[in-house]
Amino acid sequence: MNPAAAAHLSRASRVSAIVKTALAKNLLNDESPVLDLYDLEGLRGRFKEVQDALPSWNHAFAIKTNPIRGVMLEAKNCGLGAEAASIGELEHALQLGFDRSKIVYDSPVKTKAHLKHALNAGVVINLDNLEEIEKVNQLLPDLNVDVTGKIGMRVNPNVGAGKIAMSSTAGKSSKFGLPMTGEFEDEVVKIILENSWIQGLHQHIGSQGISLDQLTLGVERLVALARKINELAGTKQIKYIDVGGGIPTDYESDNEKVAYAEYAKLVNERVPNLDEFNFHSEFGRSLVTKYAISVSKVETVKTWGDRITVLTHFGSNQFLREVYLPDTWFHRMSVLDQNGDPKVSDLIEQDVGGPLCFQGDYLAKARALPEIKPGDYIVMHDIGGYTYALYSRFNSIQAPAVYGYDASENFYEFKSRESLAETLSFWGHLKPRAM
């Protein structure tokens, strides 16, 4: 068996048992031909790993990575906080009962009403711009809230863009925060000193495509700025540092690309005396991506012409980035037969398409896989981050069911298959309302 075929058999064998269990429970059927499966032991282990590496930090799980309630509850029950990038995500975390002192709200676009809601909720708030500072100044006199150590300012440490431009948020052209280097540093310091209730500094520089050196450089620059502000203030005005951004994930193997202990070691070596401040992290992708798979039944295979085209029930509805930018967002695939056993045959090039009505809806072109037949199952690996969270409503495709499973293969339904009524409710009222 050649190395590529052996690699396929190895990864397919690792997921075969749990897919067989799903089939035995009739979770995959004509009414629900696609689903997501989460390895709960894997998630819990990764949540523990980050807390063991940096035990004094509040690790606020980035909700945008994966807002599935069952996943978020696992994070909460393991002691993590939550990072909310919108008012909807903030309400999500509040409804799920996260410790409010561990919720970080840092949407780049906040209305005055949003800020009032967050201030009354008592969560940590990171402001993005001068207008938000003015809104808070208008709100505080009329609110009976203690904001000590709860409001920070997002600054751009300008550590450079990563390898993936659209997910890099700390280059010179970033839309986020206030630039804090060069000619802008004195102005940022002046603004923060004039608003003594600003008592935190926040950065978010991206995740995939960002190096550990860039992440650590961001921490160095924020800590240096915080110490400068505190010295000029004559008091410890800056009380917390929020280190947004994450470590990269390996989509080519079953291994994690970076251990959290490696990142912790680098940060502690380069930035001594970190216990001077309270720290928040905002990891997301690196916490959950490796611990979930998507499984779809193959509905049809077309062998006419010079290509083999396989059509499935997932495509750019759930894998938006993967379809539009396949060279950047690669996922491994495995093929199982109708019984859930790994398919073993010579690998041949096949196109794997989704259910959407446009020609570009391909998860893979000319991907070398065992010969696929109708009724087989295709598994997408490493789907725990930024897949379901980006779900598209194009063509009104019902969102799939989501389950977690434990080491004993007990299943827990996180989300049922979306009904047609639920799908269509997105498009508005059956009868327009007079206003």
C-alpha positions as CSV (number, residue, x, y, z in Angstrom):
1,M,0.0,0.0,0.0
2,N,1.4,3.4,-1.0
3,P,2.0,6.1,1.7
4,A,-1.1,8.2,0.7
5,A,-3.4,5.2,0.8
6,A,-1.9,4.1,4.1
7,A,-2.5,7.6,5.6
8,H,-6.1,7.5,4.4
9,L,-6.7,4.1,5.9
10,S,-5.1,5.3,9.2
11,R,-7.3,8.4,9.6
12,A,-10.4,6.7,8.4
13,S,-9.9,3.9,10.9
14,R,-9.7,6.4,13.7
15,V,-13.2,7.7,13.0
16,S,-14.8,4.5,11.8
17,A,-16.0,3.3,15.2
18,I,-17.8,6.5,16.2
19,V,-19.5,6.8,12.8
20,K,-20.7,3.2,13.1
21,T,-22.2,4.1,16.4
22,A,-24.0,7.1,14.9
23,L,-25.3,4.8,12.1
24,A,-26.5,2.2,14.7
25,K,-28.4,5.0,16.5
26,N,-29.9,6.0,13.1
27,L,-28.5,9.5,13.5
28,L,-27.6,9.4,9.8
29,N,-30.6,8.9,7.5
30,D,-32.6,10.4,4.7
31,E,-34.1,13.0,6.9
32,S,-30.7,13.8,8.5
33,P,-28.0,12.9,6.0
34,V,-25.2,15.0,7.5
35,L,-24.1,15.7,11.0
36,D,-21.2,16.9,13.2
37,L,-19.6,14.9,16.0
38,Y,-17.5,16.3,18.9
39,D,-15.0,14.3,20.9
40,L,-15.8,15.5,24.4
41,E,-12.7,13.9,26.0
42,G,-10.5,15.6,23.5
43,L,-12.2,19.0,24.1
44,R,-11.9,18.6,27.9
45,G,-8.3,17.6,27.6
46,R,-7.4,20.7,25.5
47,F,-9.3,23.0,27.8
48,K,-7.3,21.6,30.7
49,E,-4.0,21.9,28.8
50,V,-4.4,25.7,28.3
51,Q,-5.3,26.2,32.0
52,D,-2.3,24.1,33.2
53,A,0.0,26.0,30.9
54,L,-1.1,29.5,32.1
55,P,-3.0,28.8,35.3
56,S,-3.4,32.4,36.5
57,W,-5.0,33.7,33.3
58,N,-8.7,33.9,32.4
59,H,-9.0,31.9,29.2
60,A,-12.0,33.5,27.5
61,F,-13.1,31.1,24.7
62,A,-13.6,33.0,21.4
63,I,-17.3,32.4,20.8
64,K,-17.0,33.3,17.1
65,T,-14.9,30.1,16.6
66,N,-17.8,27.9,17.6
67,P,-21.1,29.2,19.2
68,I,-22.7,25.8,19.5
69,R,-24.2,25.8,23.0
70,G,-23.0,22.3,23.9
71,V,-19.4,23.2,23.0
72,M,-19.6,26.5,25.0
73,L,-21.1,24.7,28.0
74,E,-18.2,22.3,27.9
75,A,-15.8,25.3,28.0
76,K,-17.7,26.9,30.9
77,N,-17.9,23.7,32.9
78,C,-14.1,23.3,32.5
79,G,-13.6,26.8,34.0
80,L,-13.1,28.9,30.9
81,G,-14.5,32.3,30.2
82,A,-16.0,33.6,27.0
83,E,-14.9,36.3,24.5
84,A,-17.9,38.0,22.7
85,A,-17.3,39.9,19.5
86,S,-20.9,41.1,19.2
87,I,-23.9,42.0,21.4
88,G,-25.4,38.6,20.3
89,E,-22.4,36.7,21.5
90,L,-22.4,38.6,24.7
91,E,-26.0,37.7,25.4
92,H,-25.2,34.1,24.4
93,A,-22.5,33.9,27.1
94,L,-24.8,35.5,29.7
95,Q,-27.7,33.1,28.9
96,L,-25.4,30.1,29.3
97,G,-24.3,31.3,32.7
98,F,-20.6,32.1,32.2
99,D,-19.0,33.8,35.2
100,R,-19.5,37.5,34.3
101,S,-16.0,38.4,35.5
102,K,-14.7,36.0,32.9
103,I,-16.8,37.4,30.0
104,V,-14.9,39.8,27.7
105,Y,-16.9,41.9,25.3
106,D,-14.9,43.5,22.5
107,S,-17.0,44.0,19.4
108,P,-15.4,46.5,17.0
109,V,-18.8,48.2,16.5
110,K,-20.8,49.1,19.7
111,T,-23.9,51.3,19.9
112,K,-24.5,53.3,23.1
113,A,-27.3,50.8,24.0
114,H,-24.9,47.9,23.6
115,L,-22.4,49.5,25.9
116,K,-25.0,50.3,28.5
117,H,-26.1,46.6,28.4
118,A,-22.5,45.5,28.9
119,L,-21.8,48.0,31.7
120,N,-24.9,46.9,33.6
121,A,-24.0,43.2,33.1
122,G,-20.6,43.8,34.8
123,V,-18.5,42.1,32.1
124,V,-15.1,43.1,30.9
125,I,-15.3,45.6,28.0
126,N,-12.6,46.4,25.5
127,L,-13.3,49.6,23.6
128,D,-12.2,50.0,20.0
129,N,-12.3,53.7,19.1
130,L,-12.6,57.3,20.3
131,E,-16.4,57.3,19.7
132,E,-16.8,54.5,22.2
133,I,-14.8,56.3,24.8
134,E,-17.2,59.3,24.4
135,K,-20.2,57.0,24.7
136,V,-18.9,55.5,27.9
137,N,-18.2,59.0,29.3
138,Q,-21.8,59.9,28.6
139,L,-23.2,56.7,30.2
140,L,-21.1,56.4,33.4
141,P,-22.6,59.3,35.4
142,D,-26.1,57.8,35.2
143,L,-25.2,54.2,35.9
144,N,-24.6,52.8,39.4
145,V,-21.8,50.4,38.3
146,D,-18.3,49.6,39.5
147,V,-16.0,49.6,36.5
148,T,-12.8,49.1,38.3
149,G,-10.5,46.9,36.2
150,K,-13.3,46.2,33.8
151,I,-12.8,48.6,30.8
152,G,-9.9,48.4,28.5
153,M,-8.7,49.9,25.2
154,R,-7.9,47.9,22.1
155,V,-4.6,48.9,20.6
156,N,-2.8,47.6,17.6
157,P,0.8,46.6,18.5
158,N,1.7,46.4,14.8
159,V,3.6,43.2,15.0
160,G,3.0,42.6,11.3
161,A,0.5,40.7,9.2
162,G,0.6,36.9,9.2
163,K,0.6,34.5,6.3
164,I,-3.2,34.8,5.9
165,A,-4.0,38.5,5.3
166,M,-7.8,38.4,5.9
167,S,-7.3,36.8,9.4
168,S,-4.4,39.0,10.4
169,T,-5.5,41.9,12.6
170,A,-2.3,43.7,13.7
171,G,-0.8,44.9,10.5
172,K,-0.5,48.6,9.6
173,S,-3.8,48.6,7.7
174,S,-5.9,46.8,10.4
175,K,-9.4,48.2,11.0
176,F,-9.2,47.3,14.7
177,G,-8.3,49.5,17.7
178,L,-5.9,52.4,18.0
179,P,-2.4,52.2,16.5
180,M,0.0,52.3,19.5
181,T,3.4,52.5,17.9
182,G,5.6,55.2,16.4
183,E,4.0,58.6,16.2
184,F,0.7,57.4,17.7
185,E,2.0,56.1,21.0
186,D,2.0,59.5,22.8
187,E,-1.5,60.2,21.7
188,V,-2.8,56.8,22.9
189,V,-1.1,57.3,26.3
190,K,-2.6,60.8,26.6
191,I,-6.1,59.5,25.8
192,I,-5.9,56.7,28.4
193,L,-4.5,59.0,31.1
194,E,-7.3,61.4,30.5
195,N,-9.9,58.6,31.0
196,S,-8.7,57.0,34.2
197,W,-11.5,54.4,34.1
198,I,-9.7,52.8,31.1
199,Q,-7.7,50.2,33.1
200,G,-6.9,47.6,30.6
201,L,-5.1,47.1,27.3
202,H,-6.3,44.7,24.6
203,Q,-4.8,43.3,21.4
204,H,-6.0,40.7,18.9
205,I,-3.5,39.9,16.2
206,G,-5.1,36.9,14.5
207,S,-4.5,33.1,14.8
208,Q,-3.9,30.9,11.8
209,G,-0.9,32.1,9.9
210,I,0.5,34.0,13.0
211,S,3.8,32.9,14.5
212,L,4.5,32.4,18.2
213,D,7.1,35.2,17.9
214,Q,4.4,37.6,16.7
215,L,2.1,36.6,19.5
216,T,4.8,37.1,22.1
217,L,6.0,40.4,20.6
218,G,2.4,41.7,21.0
219,V,2.5,40.7,24.7
220,E,5.9,42.5,25.1
221,R,4.6,45.7,23.6
222,L,1.4,45.8,25.6
223,V,3.2,45.1,28.9
224,A,5.7,47.9,28.0
225,L,2.9,50.3,27.2
226,A,1.0,49.4,30.4
227,R,4.1,50.0,32.5
228,K,4.7,53.4,30.8
229,I,1.1,54.5,31.5
230,N,1.2,53.4,35.1
231,E,4.5,55.3,35.6
232,L,3.1,58.5,34.1
233,A,-0.2,58.1,36.1
234,G,1.7,57.6,39.4
235,T,-0.6,54.7,40.2
236,K,-1.5,51.3,38.8
237,Q,-4.1,52.5,36.3
238,I,-3.6,49.6,33.9
239,K,-4.7,46.5,35.8
240,Y,-5.2,43.9,33.0
241,I,-3.8,42.8,29.7
242,D,-6.0,41.0,27.2
243,V,-3.9,39.0,24.8
244,G,-6.3,38.3,21.9
245,G,-5.2,36.1,19.1
246,G,-4.4,32.4,19.0
247,I,-1.8,29.8,18.2
248,P,-2.1,28.1,14.8
249,T,-3.7,24.7,14.1
250,D,-2.3,21.8,12.0
251,Y,-4.9,20.7,9.4
252,E,-2.5,18.2,7.8
253,S,-2.3,15.6,10.7
254,D,-4.0,14.5,13.9
255,N,-1.4,16.5,15.9
256,E,-1.7,19.9,17.5
257,K,0.7,22.3,15.8
258,V,1.7,24.0,19.1
259,A,1.4,23.0,22.7
260,Y,0.1,25.7,25.0
261,A,3.1,25.0,27.3
262,E,5.4,26.0,24.5
263,Y,3.6,29.4,24.2
264,A,3.6,29.9,28.0
265,K,7.3,29.1,28.2
266,L,8.1,31.7,25.5
267,V,5.9,34.4,27.0
268,N,7.4,33.9,30.5
269,E,10.9,34.0,29.2
270,R,10.5,37.2,27.2
271,V,8.2,39.1,29.4
272,P,9.2,38.6,33.1
273,N,7.0,39.5,36.1
274,L,3.7,38.9,34.2
275,D,1.9,38.5,37.6
276,E,2.0,42.3,37.8
277,F,-1.2,42.3,35.7
278,N,-4.3,40.2,35.4
279,F,-4.3,38.4,32.0
280,H,-7.1,37.3,29.7
281,S,-6.5,35.1,26.6
282,E,-8.9,34.7,23.7
283,F,-8.0,31.3,22.2
284,G,-10.6,29.7,20.0
285,R,-9.5,27.7,16.9
286,S,-6.6,26.0,18.7
287,L,-9.0,24.9,21.5
288,V,-11.6,23.1,19.5
289,T,-10.7,22.5,15.8
290,K,-9.1,19.1,16.1
291,Y,-11.9,17.5,18.1
292,A,-14.8,17.4,15.7
293,I,-15.7,15.8,12.3
294,S,-18.5,16.3,9.8
295,V,-20.0,13.3,8.2
296,S,-22.2,13.4,5.0
297,K,-23.8,10.6,3.0
298,V,-22.8,10.5,-0.6
299,E,-26.0,11.0,-2.7
300,T,-24.7,10.5,-6.2
301,V,-21.5,10.0,-8.2
302,K,-21.2,11.1,-11.8
303,T,-18.7,9.3,-13.9
304,W,-19.5,10.8,-17.3
305,G,-16.8,12.7,-19.2
306,D,-13.3,13.0,-18.0
307,R,-14.0,13.7,-14.3
308,I,-15.5,11.8,-11.4
309,T,-17.9,14.1,-9.5
310,V,-19.1,13.2,-6.0
311,L,-22.1,15.1,-4.6
312,T,-22.7,15.3,-0.8
313,H,-24.8,17.2,1.7
314,F,-22.2,19.6,2.9
315,G,-20.4,22.3,0.8
316,S,-20.1,26.1,1.1
317,N,-23.1,26.2,3.3
318,Q,-20.9,25.0,6.2
319,F,-17.4,25.2,4.7
320,L,-17.5,28.7,3.3
321,R,-13.8,29.5,3.6
322,E,-12.8,26.0,2.4
323,V,-14.8,26.3,-0.8
324,Y,-13.8,29.9,-1.7
325,L,-10.1,29.6,-0.6
326,P,-9.2,25.9,-0.9
327,D,-5.5,26.6,-1.0
328,T,-5.6,28.5,2.3
329,W,-8.2,26.4,4.2
330,F,-7.4,22.8,3.6
331,H,-9.2,19.9,5.4
332,R,-8.4,16.2,5.3
333,M,-11.1,13.8,4.1
334,S,-11.8,10.2,4.7
335,V,-14.2,7.8,2.9
336,L,-16.2,5.1,4.7
337,D,-18.5,2.6,3.1
338,Q,-22.3,2.4,3.8
339,N,-21.5,0.4,7.0
340,G,-19.0,2.9,8.3
341,D,-15.9,0.8,7.5
342,P,-12.9,2.5,5.9
343,K,-12.8,2.1,2.2
344,V,-9.7,0.3,1.0
345,S,-8.7,0.6,-2.7
346,D,-6.3,2.4,-4.9
347,L,-6.6,6.2,-4.7
348,I,-8.1,8.0,-7.7
349,E,-8.7,11.6,-8.3
350,Q,-12.3,12.7,-7.6
351,D,-14.1,16.1,-7.3
352,V,-16.2,16.4,-4.1
353,G,-19.1,18.8,-4.5
354,G,-21.7,20.2,-2.2
355,P,-25.5,20.7,-2.5
356,L,-25.5,24.4,-3.4
357,C,-26.7,25.7,-6.7
358,F,-23.5,27.3,-8.0
359,Q,-20.7,25.7,-10.0
360,G,-18.0,26.7,-7.5
361,D,-19.4,24.6,-4.6
362,Y,-16.6,22.1,-4.4
363,L,-14.9,20.9,-1.2
364,A,-12.1,19.3,-3.2
365,K,-11.0,19.1,-6.8
366,A,-9.0,16.2,-8.1
367,R,-8.6,14.9,-4.5
368,A,-6.9,11.4,-4.4
369,L,-9.3,9.2,-2.4
370,P,-10.5,5.6,-2.5
371,E,-13.2,5.1,-5.2
372,I,-16.4,6.7,-3.8
373,K,-19.9,5.1,-4.4
374,P,-23.4,6.4,-3.7
375,G,-24.3,5.5,-0.1
376,D,-20.8,5.9,1.1
377,Y,-19.9,8.5,3.8
378,I,-17.4,11.3,3.5
379,V,-15.7,12.6,6.7
380,M,-14.3,16.1,6.9
381,H,-11.7,16.3,9.7
382,D,-10.8,19.2,12.0
383,I,-14.0,21.0,11.7
384,G,-14.4,22.3,15.3
385,G,-13.5,25.9,14.5
386,Y,-14.9,28.4,12.0
387,T,-17.2,26.0,10.0
388,Y,-20.6,25.8,11.6
389,A,-20.0,29.4,12.9
390,L,-19.9,30.6,9.3
391,Y,-23.0,28.8,8.2
392,S,-24.5,30.2,5.0
393,R,-28.3,30.5,4.4
394,F,-27.8,30.4,0.6
395,N,-30.3,28.0,-1.0
396,S,-32.0,27.5,2.4
397,I,-30.1,24.3,3.2
398,Q,-31.1,22.9,6.6
399,A,-28.3,23.1,9.2
400,P,-27.1,19.7,10.4
401,A,-27.5,18.0,13.7
402,V,-24.6,18.3,16.2
403,Y,-23.7,15.6,18.8
404,G,-21.0,15.2,21.4
405,Y,-19.7,11.8,22.5
406,D,-17.6,10.5,25.4
407,A,-15.0,7.8,25.8
408,S,-17.8,5.2,26.3
409,E,-19.4,6.4,23.0
410,N,-22.4,7.8,24.8
411,F,-24.0,10.5,22.6
412,Y,-25.4,13.9,23.6
413,E,-27.5,15.9,21.3
414,F,-26.1,19.5,21.1
415,K,-28.4,20.6,18.3
416,S,-31.0,18.8,16.3
417,R,-31.2,18.8,12.5
418,E,-32.8,22.1,11.6
419,S,-36.4,21.7,10.5
420,L,-37.6,23.3,7.2
421,A,-39.8,25.7,9.2
422,E,-36.7,26.8,11.3
423,T,-34.7,27.3,8.1
424,L,-37.3,29.3,6.3
425,S,-38.0,31.5,9.4
426,F,-34.8,33.3,8.6
427,W,-36.4,34.9,5.6
428,G,-38.9,36.9,7.5
429,H,-42.7,37.0,8.2
430,L,-45.2,35.0,6.3
431,K,-47.3,38.2,6.3
432,P,-45.5,41.5,6.2
433,R,-46.4,43.7,9.2
434,A,-47.9,47.2,8.8
435,M,-45.8,49.8,10.6
